[in-house]
């Protein structure tokens, strides 16, 4: 049987199965015993669980509690995909003007399917070419560092410099994020105009004294063959090339 998913008005969903829990929401006022200040907190409870087959009784229950629309499927779904914001490498085969090439972009997304959808829509809107997404790989980077966009555009427009992406692998004798504090290796994704500038930018962003000590060692600095990195600005550390020591 072909799986069908859709969103329906709750009154039209008889015989369909809930894709996710249907919840009832309400506000509750809580008074602080010391200050008397009233804080309003939103509460919720499950009315019908995921996989419930909707009938007249469950539909009436949902409607009475303000549920107007539900996400449903034609067969019950058992598994739940775990989604966490990660960085993904998306590799595409691109055909334009009878030329073929392979391009790689890094995309921040909840899952590989979302990464593929994002890069596909980006190409459809911005690139006049025929393309095929051939690979989506999960990446492990502890930090992403970019040059300020206006500065990068000025560099590339001037033609003197070409901004590239580098992977810097750093060995740390102590891991502050670990309960044991054991040594670890961290990967940093950094945008810079050279190997030397990539290292200096990491020192600038993370603290020069920390990275000029015996406790942190640069093991590998590798240029990456990627076109661009797409992720929210709030997840990126920015720097100015003008602040880097020559």
C-alpha positions as CSV (number, residue, x, y, z in Angstrom):
1,X,0.0,0.0,0.0
2,X,1.3,3.4,-0.9
3,X,1.9,5.7,2.1
4,X,-0.1,8.9,1.9
5,X,0.5,11.9,4.3
6,X,-1.6,15.0,4.5
7,X,-3.1,17.7,6.7
8,X,-6.9,17.5,7.1
9,X,-9.6,19.4,8.8
10,X,-10.3,17.4,11.9
11,X,-13.9,16.8,10.9
12,X,-12.7,15.2,7.6
13,X,-10.1,12.9,9.1
14,X,-12.3,9.9,10.0
15,X,-10.5,6.6,9.2
16,X,-7.0,8.3,9.0
17,X,-4.2,7.8,11.5
18,X,-2.5,10.5,13.5
19,X,1.2,11.2,12.5
20,X,1.9,12.9,15.8
21,X,0.3,13.3,19.2
22,X,-2.7,15.6,19.3
23,X,-2.4,18.0,22.2
24,X,-4.7,20.1,24.3
25,X,-3.1,23.5,25.4
26,X,-4.1,25.8,28.2
27,X,-2.5,28.7,30.2
28,X,-1.9,28.4,34.0
29,X,-1.1,31.3,36.3
30,X,1.7,30.5,38.9
31,X,2.3,32.8,41.8
32,X,5.8,33.2,43.3
33,X,5.5,32.5,47.0
34,X,8.2,35.2,47.9
35,X,7.3,38.1,45.6
36,X,3.7,37.4,44.8
37,X,4.5,37.9,41.1
38,X,2.2,36.0,38.7
39,X,3.7,34.2,35.8
40,X,1.6,32.6,33.0
41,X,2.8,29.2,31.8
42,X,1.5,27.3,28.9
43,X,0.6,23.7,29.7
44,X,-0.4,20.8,27.5
45,X,-1.6,17.2,27.6
46,X,-2.0,14.4,25.0
47,X,-5.6,13.9,23.8
48,X,-4.8,11.2,21.2
49,X,-1.5,9.5,20.7
50,X,0.4,9.1,17.5
51,X,-1.0,6.2,15.4
52,X,-4.6,6.7,16.7
53,X,-7.2,5.8,14.1
54,X,-9.7,8.7,14.2
55,X,-13.4,8.0,14.5
56,X,-16.5,10.0,15.6
57,X,-15.6,9.9,19.3
58,X,-11.9,11.0,18.9
59,X,-12.8,13.6,16.4
60,X,-15.4,15.0,18.7
61,X,-12.8,15.0,21.6
62,X,-10.3,16.9,19.5
63,X,-12.8,19.4,18.2
64,X,-14.1,20.2,21.6
65,X,-10.5,21.0,22.7
66,X,-9.8,23.4,19.9
67,X,-8.0,21.1,17.5
68,X,-9.0,22.3,14.0
69,X,-6.5,20.4,11.7
70,X,-4.5,17.2,12.1
71,X,-1.5,15.6,10.2
72,X,-2.5,12.1,9.2
73,X,-1.5,9.1,7.2
74,X,-3.5,6.3,5.5
75,X,-1.5,3.6,7.5
76,X,-0.2,3.9,11.1
77,X,3.4,5.1,11.4
78,X,5.6,3.4,14.1
79,X,9.0,5.0,13.7
80,X,9.9,8.6,14.5
81,X,12.8,10.3,12.8
82,X,15.2,12.0,15.2
83,X,16.0,15.5,14.0
84,X,19.0,17.6,15.2
85,X,20.5,20.6,13.6
86,X,23.7,19.4,11.9
87,X,26.0,20.3,9.1
88,X,25.7,18.2,5.9
89,X,27.8,18.0,2.8
90,X,25.6,18.0,-0.3
91,X,27.4,16.9,-3.5
92,X,25.8,17.7,-6.9
93,X,26.5,16.8,-10.5
94,X,25.9,19.9,-12.6
95,X,25.4,20.2,-16.3
96,X,25.5,23.6,-17.9
97,X,26.3,24.6,-21.5
98,X,27.3,21.0,-22.3
99,X,29.9,21.1,-19.5
100,X,29.7,18.7,-16.6
101,X,31.1,19.4,-13.1
102,X,30.8,18.2,-9.5
103,X,30.1,20.8,-6.8
104,X,30.0,20.5,-3.0
105,X,28.1,22.7,-0.6
106,X,27.8,22.5,3.2
107,X,24.2,23.0,4.5
108,X,22.9,23.3,8.0
109,X,19.7,21.3,8.4
110,X,17.7,19.0,10.7
111,X,18.2,15.9,8.6
112,X,19.6,14.8,5.2
113,X,16.2,15.1,3.4
114,X,16.0,18.8,4.5
115,X,19.5,19.4,3.4
116,X,18.7,18.0,-0.1
117,X,15.5,20.1,-0.3
118,X,17.4,23.3,0.6
119,X,20.2,22.9,-1.9
120,X,17.8,21.8,-4.6
121,X,15.7,24.9,-4.1
122,X,18.8,27.1,-4.0
123,X,19.9,25.7,-7.4
124,X,16.4,26.1,-8.9
125,X,16.3,29.7,-8.0
126,X,20.0,30.8,-8.5
127,X,21.7,28.5,-10.9
128,X,20.7,28.1,-14.6
129,X,21.7,24.4,-15.0
130,X,20.6,20.8,-14.8
131,X,21.7,19.2,-11.6
132,X,21.5,16.0,-9.6
133,X,22.1,15.6,-5.9
134,X,24.3,12.5,-5.6
135,X,25.4,12.5,-2.0
136,X,24.5,13.9,1.4
137,X,27.0,13.3,4.2
138,X,26.8,14.3,7.9
139,X,29.8,16.4,9.0
140,X,31.4,17.0,12.4
141,X,32.6,20.5,13.1
142,X,32.8,22.0,16.5
143,X,32.9,25.6,15.2
144,X,32.3,27.4,11.9
145,X,34.1,30.7,11.3
146,X,33.4,33.1,8.5
147,X,34.9,36.4,7.2
148,X,32.5,39.3,7.2
149,X,30.5,39.0,4.0
150,X,31.1,42.6,2.8
151,X,34.8,42.2,3.3
152,X,34.8,38.9,1.5
153,X,32.9,40.4,-1.5
154,X,35.4,43.3,-1.6
155,X,38.3,40.9,-1.7
156,X,36.9,38.8,-4.5
157,X,35.7,41.8,-6.5
158,X,39.2,43.3,-6.3
159,X,40.6,40.1,-7.9
160,X,43.7,40.0,-5.7
161,X,42.4,37.4,-3.3
162,X,40.1,34.3,-3.5
163,X,38.4,33.4,-0.3
164,X,38.6,29.6,0.4
165,X,37.3,27.1,3.0
166,X,39.7,25.2,5.3
167,X,39.3,22.4,7.8
168,X,41.5,22.8,10.8
169,X,41.9,19.8,13.1
170,X,43.0,20.8,16.6
171,X,44.3,18.5,19.3
172,X,43.4,19.7,22.8
173,X,45.0,18.2,25.9
174,X,41.8,19.0,27.9
175,X,38.2,18.9,26.7
176,X,36.1,21.5,28.6
177,X,32.9,19.9,27.4
178,X,33.7,16.4,28.7
179,X,33.0,15.2,32.2
180,X,36.4,13.6,32.4
181,X,38.3,16.4,30.7
182,X,40.2,13.9,28.6
183,X,42.1,15.0,25.5
184,X,40.1,15.4,22.2
185,X,40.4,16.4,18.6
186,X,38.2,19.2,17.3
187,X,37.4,20.2,13.7
188,X,37.0,23.9,12.9
189,X,35.6,25.0,9.5
190,X,37.2,28.3,8.6
191,X,36.9,30.7,5.7
192,X,40.1,32.6,4.8
193,X,42.4,33.6,2.0
194,X,45.3,31.3,2.9
195,X,46.5,28.5,5.3
196,X,48.3,31.0,7.4
197,X,45.3,33.3,7.6
198,X,43.0,30.4,8.6
199,X,45.2,29.6,11.6
200,X,45.4,33.2,12.6
201,X,41.6,33.7,12.3
202,X,41.0,30.7,14.7
203,X,43.5,32.3,17.2
204,X,41.7,35.6,16.8
205,X,38.2,34.2,17.4
206,X,39.0,31.7,20.2
207,X,41.8,33.6,22.0
208,X,45.4,33.8,20.9
209,X,46.8,32.9,24.3
210,X,44.9,29.6,24.4
211,X,46.1,28.6,20.9
212,X,49.7,29.5,21.4
213,X,50.0,27.3,24.4
214,X,51.1,23.6,24.6
215,X,47.5,22.6,25.4
216,X,46.2,23.1,21.8
217,X,48.1,21.9,18.7
218,X,47.1,22.4,15.1
219,X,47.4,18.9,13.6
220,X,45.9,19.4,10.1
221,X,45.0,22.4,8.0
222,X,43.4,21.2,4.8
223,X,41.8,23.3,2.0
224,X,38.4,22.0,1.1
225,X,36.9,21.9,-2.4
226,X,33.5,23.4,-1.6
227,X,31.7,26.3,-3.1
228,X,29.9,27.7,-0.1
229,X,28.5,27.0,3.4
230,X,24.9,27.8,4.3
231,X,23.9,28.1,7.9
232,X,22.2,30.7,10.2
233,X,24.4,33.6,11.2
234,X,23.7,32.9,14.9
235,X,25.6,29.6,14.6
236,X,28.6,31.2,13.0
237,X,31.6,33.2,14.5
238,X,32.6,36.1,12.3
239,X,36.0,37.9,12.0
240,X,37.6,40.7,10.0
241,X,40.7,39.9,8.0
242,X,42.0,43.4,8.9
243,X,42.4,42.3,12.5
244,X,44.8,39.4,11.7
245,X,48.5,39.9,12.2
246,X,50.6,39.6,9.1
